[in-house]
């Protein structure tokens, strides 16, 4: 397996969608302050609290999803590499055993 194939498997199209959710979460969390709907120096109004909580949830869920997907895909890539290595070692052992018997 080439490194490019592994990278494509680690970052499929779904990961980019989750990255967009992450960026959306950041925007939702900071939008009350960037758009100045939250009065400066005042206690947070209910809409600001809602935006920050929803943004934090989007950020957390998207990050956990990205990390979870990458963890499981990396595990699969490592398992495939280990199996390939074991097959090569077995083939080498069989070749040396055949050479020793002749």
C-alpha positions in Angstrom: 0.0 0.0 0.0 1.3 3.4 -0.9 1.3 6.3 1.5 -1.1 8.2 -0.8 -3.6 5.4 -0.6 -3.4 5.4 3.2 -3.9 9.1 3.3 -6.9 8.8 1.1 -8.3 6.2 3.4 -7.7 8.3 6.5 -9.3 11.5 5.0 -12.3 10.4 2.9 -15.0 12.8 1.8 -16.9 12.3 5.1 -14.0 13.7 7.0 -14.2 16.9 5.0 -17.9 17.2 5.9 -17.0 16.7 9.5 -14.4 19.5 9.1 -17.1 21.8 7.8 -19.2 20.9 10.9 -16.3 21.8 13.1 -15.8 25.2 11.3 -19.6 25.8 11.6 -19.4 25.1 15.3 -16.6 27.6 15.7 -18.7 30.2 13.8 -21.8 29.5 15.8 -19.9 29.8 19.1 -18.3 33.2 18.2 -21.0 34.7 16.1 -22.7 36.6 18.9 -19.5 38.4 19.7 -18.4 38.9 16.1 -21.8 40.2 15.0 -22.1 42.3 18.2 -25.5 40.9 19.2 -24.1 40.3 22.7 -23.8 43.6 24.5 -20.2 44.3 25.5 -19.5 43.9 29.2 -23.0 42.6 30.0 -24.0 39.2 31.2 -24.6 36.8 28.4 -28.1 36.9 27.0 -30.0 33.7 26.4 -29.3 33.7 22.7 -25.6 34.0 23.3 -25.6 31.1 25.7 -27.6 29.0 23.2 -25.1 29.9 20.4 -22.0 29.0 22.5 -23.5 25.7 23.8 -24.7 24.6 20.3 -21.3 25.7 18.8 -19.4 23.7 21.5 -21.5 20.6 20.9 -20.9 20.9 17.1 -17.2 21.3 17.7 -17.0 18.4 20.2 -19.1 16.0 18.1 -17.2 16.7 14.9 -13.8 16.4 16.5 -14.6 13.2 18.2 -16.1 11.8 15.0 -13.0 12.7 13.0 -10.7 11.3 15.6 -12.8 8.1 15.9 -12.9 7.5 12.2 -9.1 8.1 11.8 -8.4 5.8 14.8 -10.4 2.9 13.4 -9.1 3.4 9.8 -5.5 3.6 11.1 -6.1 0.3 13.0 -7.4 -1.3 9.8 -4.4 -0.1 7.8 -2.0 -1.4 10.5 -3.7 -4.7 10.5 -3.5 -5.0 6.7 0.2 -4.1 6.8 0.8 -6.7 9.6 -1.0 -9.4 7.6 1.0 -8.6 4.5 4.2 -8.7 6.4 3.3 -12.1 7.9 2.4 -13.5 4.5 5.8 -12.3 3.1 7.6 -13.9 6.1 5.8 -17.2 5.6 6.6 -17.2 1.9 10.3 -16.6 2.7 10.3 -19.4 5.2 8.7 -21.8 2.7 11.2 -20.8 0.1 14.2 -21.4 2.4 12.6 -24.7 3.5 12.3 -25.8 -0.2 15.9 -24.7 -0.9 17.1 -26.7 2.1 15.3 -29.8 1.1 16.8 -29.8 -2.4 
